[in-house]
Amino acid sequence: MKRATEVGDLIELRLDHIEQNERDAALSLLLEHLNRADDSIILTLRSPNQGGRSSIDAQARRSFWRSLADLPTNWFADLELDLVNEFARANETTALDWRQVICSHHDFNGVPADLEKVYARMSATPARIIKIAVQANDAMDCIPIFHLLERVQREEREMIAIAMGPAGIMSRVLGPSRGSFLTYGSLDDESATAPGQLTAREMREVYRIDRIDRETKIFGIIGNPVSHSLSPHIHNAAFEAAKFNAVYIPFEVGDANEFMRRMVQPRSREIDWNLRGLSVTAPHKLTVMDRLDWIGPSAKEMQAVNTIVVRDDELHGYNTDAIGFISPLRGRFGSLKHARCAIIGAGGAARAALWALNSEGAQVTLFARDPALAEFFARQFSAECKSIADANFNGFDVVINTTPLGTCGERENETPVTAEKLRGVRLAYDLVYNPLETRFLREARAAGCETLSGLEMLIAQAVEQFKLWTGREPDAEVMRAAALRGLNE
């Protein structure tokens, strides 16, 4: 609790995390402490079917709450709807002060079709605060949550509305600025009590939640998945340094076409929010193009948009991957005219690298698992296309890994090529940025190559995005420092 007060305004104590045989002793200690404490407390004893962590039957829950008459005024009691209804029918006003009651309902399967009816049943109870938490399987599942918050503001009720899971992060970050009574953050990554819960420190230091209001400009990244992205760390730090009233949020999106229609396009979106721009990552860089009003020439040639700018009622698409890729490479290598460059991979990142190197006058060979599939777009940029299976890179100036091999997680110990095949190469460039030191880069260093991390591309393309969104030059060193902090965390 002492640590929690350093980062939170209220503290929720989840007594359902304590086993039954320990609960009485814990409660005794708790009461002794809280009767002399100034902390604002939410006391919760969640039932198993509402997300509780230990087995507790209905009778034990009833007995527990009946034993807590005369709560201190800085306490809140979080009761599920079934108990609130039961106590209200019994008119147990002596045991509960309804001004201190949060009536809660959780759905861990998704957004119920009768969400408005659930709210109506809860609104009819005497509880002062209503809490509804639903599982979001896609960012669009947050739309009903924002509609509920609009409704309770019209009705002048107090409500906590949250979409759980990585796809619901926007509801946690934006909820309080749209009338949610509070939002939840965990003390650390290990103590999260609901899926998709950010830490309280992250909410304050990365998203600057205390400063978000209805005028705050909203930016974000759409992809699937996106919870691993460093972009929120990078752009939020840049907004803070520039004193720019904006926040950058990850949006986990399955159907990019519908997301663009329902949440992005000003002429058709279903929520009232100050969305001003987006980063776009895999697998949506091509799909979003159908929903844009204007697309930059380089993005058209690459058939990939990674940046969207909302201009009045129009959506404009750009690609900053190419300049983000080439800027650090040019800075490290010098002129790339006639340089012999090998690209490993044939996805969207390879396409951006191929376009950029072709513009610099480099001689490019594309190495792919299936050269026949990569041949078409290699030919567009006068590049050779070969199989990675029998590749040897001796004689190349630069070798670039555009595949996900080596990314933090299951594939972290993988590499597209080993040191033996990289001998004689001047510089190896890995577009993977997490971890900073990939196996590909370790193999390249063992072969005597210079190395370049994908973090430099990430920062360089983010600088270009920031300029498109704000018309300002960001502090690139602030961005880099934020990215390194994010990686360390």
C-alpha positions in Angstrom: 0.0 0.0 0.0 2.9 2.3 0.8 4.4 1.8 -2.7 0.9 2.1 -4.3 0.3 5.5 -2.8 3.4 6.8 -4.7 1.7 6.2 -8.1 -2.0 6.0 -7.4 -4.8 8.2 -6.1 -6.9 5.3 -4.8 -5.8 1.8 -3.8 -7.9 -1.3 -4.6 -7.3 -4.2 -2.2 -8.3 -7.5 -3.8 -9.2 -9.7 -0.8 -10.1 -12.5 -3.2 -6.4 -13.0 -3.8 -6.1 -14.1 -0.2 -7.0 -17.7 0.8 -10.1 -18.2 3.0 -8.1 -19.4 6.0 -5.9 -16.2 5.9 -8.7 -13.7 5.2 -9.9 -13.0 8.7 -6.3 -12.3 10.0 -5.6 -10.1 7.0 -8.8 -8.2 7.4 -8.0 -7.6 11.1 -4.7 -6.1 10.2 -6.3 -4.1 7.4 -8.9 -2.6 9.7 -6.3 -1.7 12.3 -4.3 0.1 9.6 -7.1 1.8 7.7 -8.9 3.3 10.6 -5.9 5.6 11.1 -5.0 5.9 7.4 -5.7 8.8 5.0 -5.6 6.6 1.9 -8.7 6.2 -0.3 -9.4 2.5 -0.5 -11.6 0.3 -2.7 -12.2 -3.0 -1.0 -13.0 -5.9 -3.3 -13.9 -9.5 -2.7 -14.6 -10.7 -6.2 -16.7 -13.9 -6.9 -15.0 -16.5 -9.0 -17.4 -16.1 -11.9 -16.6 -12.4 -12.0 -12.8 -12.8 -12.1 -12.1 -13.7 -8.4 -8.8 -15.5 -7.8 -9.8 -17.8 -4.9 -12.8 -19.9 -4.3 -15.4 -18.2 -2.2 -19.1 -19.1 -2.0 -22.0 -16.7 -2.0 -22.7 -17.1 1.7 -19.1 -16.2 2.6 -19.4 -13.1 0.4 -22.7 -12.0 2.1 -21.2 -12.6 5.6 -18.1 -10.6 4.7 -19.9 -7.5 3.6 -22.4 -7.6 6.4 -19.5 -7.6 8.8 -18.2 -4.3 7.5 -20.7 -1.9 8.9 -19.7 1.7 9.4 -16.9 1.8 6.8 -14.6 4.9 7.1 -15.7 7.6 4.6 -12.6 7.2 2.5 -13.5 3.6 1.7 -15.4 2.2 -1.3 -17.0 -1.3 -1.4 -17.0 -3.0 -4.8 -19.9 -5.4 -4.9 -21.1 -7.5 -7.9 -24.6 -6.8 -9.2 -26.1 -9.9 -7.6 -25.2 -8.9 -4.1 -26.2 -5.2 -4.6 -29.6 -6.4 -5.7 -29.9 -8.8 -2.8 -28.9 -6.2 -0.2 -31.2 -3.6 -1.8 -34.2 -5.9 -1.7 -33.4 -6.6 2.0 -33.1 -2.9 2.6 -29.9 -3.4 4.4 -29.1 0.3 4.7 -27.5 -0.2 8.2 -24.8 -2.4 6.8 -24.0 -0.4 3.7 -23.8 3.2 2.9 -24.8 3.2 -0.8 -22.8 6.4 -1.4 -19.7 4.2 -0.9 -20.8 1.3 -3.1 -19.5 0.4 -6.5 -21.9 -1.9 -8.3 -19.8 -4.0 -10.7 -20.3 -6.3 -13.6 -17.5 -8.1 -15.6 -17.8 -10.0 -18.9 -14.6 -11.9 -19.8 -16.0 -13.3 -23.1 -16.6 -10.1 -25.0 -19.0 -7.2 -25.3 -22.5 -8.5 -24.4 -25.2 -7.8 -27.0 -27.5 -6.4 -24.2 -24.8 -4.1 -22.8 -27.3 -1.2 -22.6 -29.8 -3.4 -20.7 -27.1 -4.5 -18.2 -26.3 -0.8 -17.6 -30.0 0.0 -17.1 -30.3 -2.8 -14.5 -27.3 -1.5 -12.6 -28.5 2.1 -12.9 -31.7 1.1 -11.1 -29.8 0.1 -8.0 -29.1 2.5 -5.1 -25.3 2.2 -5.7 -23.5 5.5 -6.2 -21.1 4.2 -8.8 -21.6 1.7 -11.7 -18.6 -0.3 -13.0 -18.8 -2.3 -16.2 -15.8 -4.1 -17.6 -16.0 -6.2 -20.8 -13.4 -8.1 -22.8 -12.2 -6.3 -26.0 -11.1 -8.7 -28.7 -10.5 -5.8 -31.1 -10.1 -2.0 -30.7 -13.6 -1.5 -32.2 -15.0 -3.3 -29.1 -14.2 0.0 -27.2 -16.9 1.8 -29.2 -19.8 0.7 -26.8 -17.7 1.7 -23.8 -17.4 5.2 -25.1 -21.1 5.4 -25.9 -21.9 4.3 -22.3 -19.6 7.1 -21.0 -21.4 9.6 -23.1 -24.8 8.3 -21.8 -23.9 8.5 -18.1 -22.6 12.0 -18.5 -26.0 13.1 -20.0 -27.7 11.3 -17.1 -25.2 12.7 -14.6 -24.3 9.3 -13.2 -20.9 8.2 -11.9 -19.4 5.3 -13.8 -16.3 3.2 -14.4 -16.3 1.8 -17.9 -13.4 -0.4 -19.1 -12.6 -2.6 -22.1 -10.2 -5.3 -20.8 -7.4 -7.0 -22.8 -4.7 -5.4 -25.0 -7.3 -4.3 -27.5 -9.0 -2.2 -24.7 -6.0 -0.1 -23.7 -7.5 3.0 -25.2 -10.5 2.8 -22.8 -8.1 2.7 -19.8 -6.1 5.7 -21.1 -8.9 7.9 -22.4 -11.7 6.9 -20.0 -11.1 9.5 -17.3 -11.0 12.3 -19.8 -14.4 11.1 -21.0 -16.1 10.9 -17.6 -15.0 7.6 -16.2 -14.8 7.9 -12.4 -11.4 6.2 -12.4 -9.1 3.9 -14.3 -7.1 1.0 -13.0 -3.3 0.5 -13.1 -1.3 -2.3 -11.5 1.5 -1.7 -9.1 3.9 -3.7 -11.4 3.6 -6.1 -14.3 3.3 -9.1 -12.1 0.4 -7.8 -10.0 -2.1 -6.9 -12.8 -5.6 -8.0 -11.8 -7.2 -7.9 -15.3 -6.0 -8.5 -18.9 -4.5 -5.5 -20.6 -3.9 -3.6 -17.4 -1.0 -1.2 -17.7 1.1 -0.3 -14.6 0.1 2.9 -12.7 3.6 4.3 -13.3 3.3 3.7 -17.1 -0.1 5.4 -17.1 1.4 8.4 -15.4 4.9 8.6 -17.0 4.4 7.2 -20.5 0.8 8.2 -21.3 0.6 11.3 -18.9 -2.9 10.4 -18.0 -3.3 13.3 -15.6 -3.0 15.7 -18.5 -5.3 14.2 -21.0 -8.5 16.2 -21.6 -11.1 16.5 -24.4 -8.8 18.8 -26.4 -5.9 16.3 -26.3 -5.0 15.2 -29.9 -5.0 11.5 -30.2 -2.5 9.5 -32.2 -1.8 5.8 -32.2 -0.5 2.7 -33.9 -2.8 0.1 -35.5 -1.6 -3.5 -36.0 -2.1 -7.0 -34.8 -0.4 -7.5 -32.4 0.8 -4.1 -31.1 1.3 -4.5 -27.4 5.0 -5.0 -27.9 5.5 -1.7 -29.8 7.9 0.9 -28.5 6.1 3.6 -30.5 4.0 4.8 -27.5 7.2 5.3 -25.5 8.8 7.2 -28.3 6.0 9.5 -29.4 4.6 10.3 -26.0 8.1 11.3 -24.8 8.4 13.5 -27.9 5.0 15.1 -27.3 6.0 15.8 -23.7 9.3 17.4 -24.8 7.6 19.6 -27.3 4.9 20.7 -24.8 2.3 19.3 -27.3 -1.1 18.3 -25.9 -1.3 14.9 -27.5 -1.3 11.2 -26.5 -0.2 8.1 -28.5 -2.0 4.8 -27.9 -1.7 1.2 -29.3 -4.8 0.0 -31.1 -5.0 -3.8 -31.7 -7.0 -4.2 -34.8 -8.1 -7.3 -36.7 -10.2 -5.8 -39.5 -8.4 -2.6 -40.6 -11.0 -1.8 -43.2 -13.8 -1.7 -40.6 -11.6 0.1 -38.1 -10.9 2.8 -40.6 -14.6 3.2 -41.4 -16.0 3.1 -37.8 -13.2 4.9 -35.9 -10.9 6.8 -38.2 -12.7 8.4 -41.2 -14.2 11.7 -40.0 -17.2 11.3 -42.3 -18.3 7.9 -40.9 -16.6 7.3 -37.5 -18.9 6.3 -34.6 -17.2 8.1 -31.7 -16.5 11.7 -31.0 -12.7 11.9 -30.4 -9.9 14.1 -31.5 -8.0 11.5 -33.6 -5.4 13.2 -35.7 -3.1 10.5 -37.0 -2.0 6.9 -37.0 1.1 4.7 -37.5 0.3 1.5 -39.4 2.2 -1.7 -38.9 1.7 -5.3 -40.0 -0.5 -6.7 -41.3 -2.5 -3.5 -42.3 -0.1 -1.4 -44.5 -1.8 -2.3 -47.7 -5.4 -2.7 -46.5 -5.7 0.8 -45.2 -4.9 2.3 -48.6 -8.5 1.6 -49.8 -9.8 4.0 -47.1 -7.6 7.0 -47.8 -8.5 10.1 -49.7 -4.9 10.8 -50.8 -1.7 8.7 -50.9 1.9 10.0 -51.3 3.8 8.9 -54.5 6.4 6.8 -52.6 3.7 5.0 -50.6 1.9 4.3 -53.9 5.0 2.8 -55.5 5.8 0.7 -52.4 2.1 -0.3 -52.1 2.4 0.3 -48.3 1.2 3.1 -46.0 2.7 3.3 -42.5 1.5 6.8 -41.6 -1.9 8.4 -41.8 -2.7 12.1 -41.2 -6.2 13.4 -40.6 -6.6 16.7 -42.5 -10.0 18.2 -41.9 -12.4 15.5 -43.3 -9.7 13.7 -45.3 -7.2 10.9 -44.6 -3.8 11.3 -46.2 -1.4 8.3 -46.4 2.4 8.4 -46.4 5.3 6.0 -46.0 8.1 7.0 -43.7 9.7 3.5 -43.6 11.9 4.1 -46.6 13.5 7.3 -45.3 13.6 5.8 -41.8 15.5 2.9 -43.3 17.9 4.8 -45.5 18.8 7.7 -43.2 20.9 5.8 -40.6 22.4 3.5 -43.3 23.5 6.5 -45.3 24.9 8.1 -42.1 26.9 5.0 -41.3 28.0 3.9 -44.8 28.1 7.1 -46.8 27.1 7.2 -50.5 25.2 4.0 -51.5 25.6 4.7 -55.3 26.7 1.4 -56.9 27.0 -0.2 -53.5 26.3 -4.0 -53.6 23.4 -4.5 -51.2 21.7 -7.8 -50.2 18.2 -7.8 -48.7 17.0 -10.9 -46.8 13.3 -11.3 -46.8 10.4 -10.4 -49.1 7.8 -8.7 -46.9 6.7 -5.1 -46.5 10.0 -4.1 -44.8 11.9 -5.6 -47.7 9.8 -3.6 -50.1 10.6 -0.3 -48.3 14.3 -1.1 -48.2 14.3 -2.1 -51.9 12.6 1.1 -52.9 15.0 3.3 -50.8 18.2 1.5 -52.1 17.0 1.7 -55.7 16.5 5.5 -55.2 20.1 5.8 -53.9 21.5 4.0 -57.0 22.6 0.9 -55.2 22.9 -2.6 -56.8 20.4 -4.8 -55.0 19.9 -8.5 -54.7 16.8 -9.9 -52.9 17.2 -13.2 -51.0 14.0 -15.0 -50.2 12.8 -18.4 -49.1 10.6 -18.6 -52.3 12.2 -16.5 -55.0 9.3 -17.1 -57.4 7.0 -15.2 -55.0 9.4 -12.3 -54.6 10.4 -12.0 -58.3 7.6 -9.7 -59.3 8.3 -6.8 -57.0 12.1 -7.4 -57.3 11.8 -6.8 -61.0 9.9 -3.5 -60.4 13.1 -2.1 -58.9 15.6 -3.8 -61.2 16.8 -6.1 -58.5 18.0 -9.7 -58.8 16.1 -12.3 -56.8 17.8 -15.4 -55.4 17.1 -18.2 -52.9 18.3 -17.7 -49.3 19.0 -21.5 -49.0 22.3 -21.4 -50.9 23.3 -17.7 -50.4 26.8 -16.5 -49.6 27.3 -12.8 -49.0 31.0 -12.5 -49.6 31.5 -9.5 -51.9 28.4 -7.6 -50.7 28.9 -4.2 -49.1 25.7 -4.3 -47.0 23.5 -7.1 -45.9 20.0 -6.2 -44.5 17.8 -8.6 -42.5 14.1 -7.6 -43.0 12.7 -10.8 -41.6 11.3 -11.2 -38.1 13.9 -13.8 -37.2 15.7 -12.8 -34.0 12.7 -10.8 -32.5 12.3 -11.0 -28.8 10.2 -14.1 -27.9 10.0 -17.6 -29.5 12.3 -16.7 -32.4 14.9 -14.7 -30.5 17.7 -17.3 -31.0 17.1 -17.6 -34.7 19.0 -15.8 -37.5 18.6 -15.9 -41.3 22.4 -16.5 -41.8 25.4 -17.3 -39.7 28.9 -15.7 -39.5 30.3 -18.1 -42.1 28.2 -16.6 -44.8 28.8 -13.0 -43.8 32.5 -13.0 -44.0 33.7 -10.2 -46.3 30.6 -8.0 -45.8 31.3 -4.5 -44.7 28.1 -3.7 -42.8 25.2 -5.8 -41.5 21.9 -4.0 -40.8 19.1 -5.8 -38.8 15.7 -4.1 -38.9 14.7 -6.0 -35.8 15.1 -3.7 -32.8 14.0 -5.8 -29.9 16.4 -7.0 -28.7 19.0 -4.5 -29.6 21.6 -7.2 -29.9 20.1 -9.9 -32.2 21.7 -13.1 -33.1 22.1 -11.9 -36.7 24.1 -8.9 -35.4 26.2 -11.2 -33.1 27.0 -13.5 -36.1 27.9 -10.4 -38.2 30.2 -9.1 -35.6 31.9 -12.5 -35.3 32.4 -12.3 -39.1 34.2 -9.0 -38.7 31.3 -6.8 -40.0 30.2 -3.4 -38.8 26.6 -3.5 -37.5 23.6 -1.3 -37.4 20.5 -1.9 -35.2 16.9 -1.6 -36.2 16.4 0.9 -33.4 18.0 3.5 -35.6 15.4 2.9 -38.4 12.6 3.0 -35.8 13.7 6.4 -34.5 14.3 7.9 -37.9 10.9 6.9 -39.3 9.2 8.1 -36.1 10.9 11.5 -36.5 9.3 11.8 -40.0 5.9 10.8 -38.6 6.1 13.4 -35.9 6.8 16.1 -38.5 3.9 15.0 -40.6 1.5 15.1 -37.7 2.6 18.3 -35.9 4.6 20.3 -38.4 7.4 20.4 -35.9 10.9 18.9 -35.6 11.0 16.5 -32.7 14.0 15.9 -30.3 15.4 12.6 -31.7 17.6 12.1 -28.6 14.5 12.2 -26.4 12.9 9.6 -28.7 15.9 7.4 -28.5 16.2 7.6 -24.7 12.5 6.7 -24.4 12.9 3.7 -26.7 15.8 2.4 -24.7 13.9 2.8 -21.4 11.0 0.9 -23.0 13.4 -1.9 -24.0 14.9 -2.1 -20.6 11.5 -2.3 -19.0 
